[in-house]
Amino acid sequence: MRYINNAKTNDKDVWDGRLRLTVKGQVNDATYVQGRIATNMYFKDAGTDDGNTTMERLFVNHNFGEKTSVVLGRQDLTVFGGLEYDDAFDGAKLAYNDGKFDAYAAFGQLNAGDYDKTDAAFGGLGYDFGAAKLNAAYFNFTGDKAKNVSGFDSIWGANLVVPVQDFSVFGEYWDSNADKADTTWQAGLGYSTLDAAKPGTFALNVAYNRVGAGAYLGGTTYDASDFFDIAADKDLKFWNVFGDVVLQKNVTLHGEYAWDIENTKAGYDDNAWTVSLNYAF
């Protein structure tokens, strides 16, 4: 159950609920098929999709040993901390992970953002040094008209997370081939003892964000994000704090607050927030 206080002045706030059911079928020792069915409802000002039930995810995963896998279908894609993209994509992904080093290569279409009808070849890699985790990613959108979508057709990024006991310093940087507003970056500090089985544990993060209109993939992880309607050739700037607290076993309260929002298109306030109550079973 979720409430969102939007930044857009003429938009109604959102009060809704959602149920997701994940179904997994083991085909053999190396292969499984997984899908996720979701239905939503509005507790206030119902939209046209009120009560709709959809298949949000459907993919087949085949493992080649313990470290390598191939996934085909509509699957999750979270890039770094999710500032740029945390949604689904339709396509194929080859991945490798040995516990320290990980890498993936993929081809398909993103499900969120302006590039949702454009083919993309992309990949990433990461290494856990123990004292820090470093990741990198690259996206190339194919086709002669791909650059007309949001001013760029290729973008690369890097992400660094440095843990210090229960604290962490995190940040990411993106650079595209757009002519203007071609960089995005985030810098933040987090604290976490979060364990869904332990009431009272929590995670809390604060970050400063600068998102270029020509360097945004279009599927951010944040629920309070309607203000990502960035003015042309500008850098969206904002602070945000976000976190979770475990109220009971598998019952989590999530919250976000964004403020000092600058360089949106006309008609937005300078703050937005959301709170949601989540039950896992």
C-alpha positions, 0 to 999 in steps of 0.5 A: 500500500502506497501514498505519493505526494507528487511534485506536479502542481496540477496532478492528484496525489496517488494512493494505491495498492499492489499485489505481486505473485511470483511463480517459478517452475523448475524445468530441469536441474539447469533451467527454470521458467519464472513469471510475475503476475501483478494487480493494482487498485486505487484507494482514491481517484481511480485511474483507467487501469484500476484493478488491471492484472498483468504479467509483469515478468516472464523469462527462462533462465538456463545455467551453465555451471554455477557461474554462468547463465543465459536469461531470455524474456522480460526480466528485471534490470537494475543498473547500479543503485537505480538512479538511471534505471530500475525496471524491466527489459525484453531481450536476452542476457548472458551473465557471469558471477564468481562472487568477486567478479561479475559481468553481463552482456545483453540485447533488447528493449527497455520497458521504461523511459523514452527508449522503450521502443528502441533496440539497445546493446548494453553490458556491465561489469563489476568487481568486489575489492572487499574495501570497495565495490566498483561497477561500470556499464555501457548502453548503445541504442541502435538505429539511425533515429535513436539519437532523436529520442532524448538527444543521445544514442550511447551512454556509459557509467561507473558506480562506487560503493565503499562500506565502512561497518554499517555505513556506506559511501556511494556514488555514480557518474554517467556520460552520454554523447548528447550535445548538452546536459550530457552528464548525470551523477549522484553522491550519497551516504547510507546506514543499514542494519536492515534484515526483513526477519528482524523488527527494528532494523532499518536502512537510511540514505541521503544523496545529492543528485544531478541528472542531465536531460541528455543523460537519463535512461528513463526508469529511476528506482524512486517512487516519488519521481514525477519531477524527472520531467527535466527541462530541455538542455538542463540538469535536474538537481535535487536532494533526497532521503530514502529508507526502510524500517522493519516493523514486524517480520516481513513487514517493511515501511518504505519512505522517500523525500526529495527537496530543492528540486530544480530545472524541471519543466514548468508546473512542479513544486520543489519537493515530493514524497512517498510512503509505502507499507510492504508485506512479503510472503 
